[in-house]
Each structure stands twice: as C-alpha cells, then as structure tokens.
C-alpha cells in the first residue's frame, strides 16, 4: 500500500452508499482512475463541490495493489473550470467527458490529451466560442490521440495535394482523395468513402490545426457545418467502435 498524488479532471461521479461518491477521473500522469470518496456527501463535507464532472483537482489516494477501486485521501481544487449553464454548451461539455471516460483505458496516461481536454472545457465555458465546432474539434483530436490521425495533406491515390471543389475522405484509413482521383466509388468493398466539398475539407483541416481560442474567430456556412459534423461523427464512430451523439440538434 502506498500514497500517490496527481492532478486530474473529474469525468464522472455517482453516489455510493449514503455518504460517499465514486469518482472516475483522468489524471495527468496516472491515466483513468476509479476512486471512492468516503463521507463526501455528508452535509458538513466541504469537498462535495469538487466532485462535479469537469472539476480540475489535485488528488491524493491510496494505491491498493490488485484493486481497481482506490481510496481517495484528499481532493483539492486547482484551476477553476466553470460549468456552462447554456444548454448547448452544457451538452457539448458532458458528451466530451463521456467520450473520454468511455475510450480511455485504466491507468493509461495521455498527458497531451489531458491538457487538450482542459483547454476545450475552458473554451466551451466561454460565451465567445462555438461549442458545436469545439466538440467536433475535440472528436478529431481525441481520435488522433488514440492513434488514428487524419492525413490532410496528400491524396492517397496520386500523392498530390488534396485540392478541388469535390473531394473525399476514406473514413477507414483517415486519408484524403483529390478531385482528379475521385471516381465516386470505393476501390474495394472495405473502403468507406465519404464525399465532401472542398470548402468543408479546408475547414476540417484548419479546425484540426487551430487552437481552441481561434475557433471563436471563424464563421462556417451551414452546408460546411453539416458536412463537418458528418465526417467527425463517422470517423469517430468507425475508430472508436460506438455511436457518437451530435450537439447540432
């Protein structure tokens, strides 16, 4: 038995017994953790507010060998991450947390994804950013963090730059197809070809490269927005293995 310390984001919390919580957290160095916070639901427990999903905290816990549920010793707040009150922002906020909780393995560290998650939640909490585009950006980057990046630069078939008014993305392989090589049909039954406009392709490439703060400066047409959502949802679902819900409705 030993004590461990790390900073973390609370992904999920649920009631456990009459006075406690069970927390699922993404820690910077320790990965996904499940911890029991005993007594946190009692009326005099001042730490109860720190158990809210999205809270950025510092944890100390007892590492029991051969156990999946650890005992939380202390929880203290770090940088304040404000939970958005507007419905669309709150929906994007919660779906991002659920996505991370469902896709990351226990004690598998993802420091780059950890800071990406913090920045995205902070941006969604701001009234000046587009929560829907931030959600799509996070899906693209999180899938990339898990080992499935999209190569936006070169056409998979001819090797030239991906240009044209009508392009395509191979969802199963994460590569682009230029207008000259686009035949309208996959070259094999296993290929999942998704045709999109050149405008949408350009916006997706920019969205994947820009910072979370820069998202508030862009204006995307309705058509491009719909196609961007289709690409991100299809790509995420294919590589993650489960259905993703949109925040556009």
C-alpha positions, 0 to 999 in steps of 0.5 A, spaced: 500 500 500 502 506 498 500 514 497 500 517 490 498 524 488 496 527 481 492 532 478 486 530 474 479 532 471 473 529 474 469 525 468 464 522 472 461 521 479 455 517 482 453 516 489 455 510 493 452 508 499 449 514 503 455 518 504 460 517 499 461 518 491 465 514 486 469 518 482 472 516 475 477 521 473 483 522 468 489 524 471 495 527 468 500 522 469 496 516 472 491 515 466 483 513 468 482 512 475 476 509 479 476 512 486 471 512 492 470 518 496 468 516 503 463 521 507 463 526 501 456 527 501 455 528 508 452 535 509 458 538 513 463 535 507 466 541 504 469 537 498 462 535 495 463 541 490 469 538 487 466 532 485 462 535 479 464 532 472 469 537 469 472 539 476 480 540 475 483 537 482 489 535 485 488 528 488 491 524 493 489 516 494 491 510 496 494 505 491 491 498 493 495 493 489 490 488 485 484 493 486 481 497 481 477 501 486 482 506 490 481 510 496 481 517 495 485 521 501 484 528 499 481 532 493 483 539 492 481 544 487 486 547 482 484 551 476 477 553 476 473 550 470 466 553 470 460 549 468 456 552 462 449 553 464 447 554 456 444 548 454 448 547 448 454 548 451 452 544 457 451 538 452 457 539 448 461 539 455 458 532 458 458 528 451 466 530 451 467 527 458 463 521 456 467 520 450 473 520 454 471 516 460 468 511 455 475 510 450 480 511 455 483 505 458 485 504 466 491 507 468 493 509 461 496 516 461 495 521 455 498 527 458 497 531 451 490 529 451 489 531 458 491 538 457 487 538 450 481 536 454 482 542 459 483 547 454 476 545 450 472 545 457 475 552 458 473 554 451 466 551 451 465 555 458 466 561 454 460 565 451 465 567 445 466 560 442 462 555 438 461 549 442 458 545 436 465 546 432 469 545 439 466 538 440 467 536 433 474 539 434 475 535 440 472 528 436 478 529 431 483 530 436 481 525 441 481 520 435 488 522 433 490 521 440 488 514 440 492 513 434 488 514 428 490 521 425 487 524 419 492 525 413 490 532 410 495 533 406 496 528 400 491 524 396 492 517 397 491 515 390 496 520 386 500 523 392 498 530 390 495 535 394 488 534 396 485 540 392 478 541 388 471 543 389 469 535 390 473 531 394 473 525 399 475 522 405 476 514 406 473 514 413 477 507 414 484 509 413 483 517 415 486 519 408 484 524 403 482 523 395 483 529 390 478 531 385 482 528 379 482 521 383 475 521 385 471 516 381 465 516 386 466 509 388 470 505 393 476 501 390 474 495 394 468 493 398 472 495 405 473 502 403 468 507 406 468 513 402 465 519 404 464 525 399 465 532 401 466 539 398 472 542 398 470 548 402 468 543 408 475 539 407 479 546 408 475 547 414 476 540 417 483 541 416 484 548 419 479 546 425 484 540 426 490 545 426 487 551 430 487 552 437 481 552 441 481 560 442 481 561 434 475 557 433 471 563 436 474 567 430 471 563 424 464 563 421 462 556 417 456 556 412 451 551 414 452 546 408 460 546 411 457 545 418 453 539 416 458 536 412 463 537 418 459 534 423 458 528 418 465 526 417 467 527 425 461 523 427 463 517 422 470 517 423 469 517 430 464 512 430 468 507 425 475 508 430 472 508 436 467 502 435 460 506 438 455 511 436 457 518 437 451 523 439 451 530 435 450 537 439 447 540 432 440 538 434 
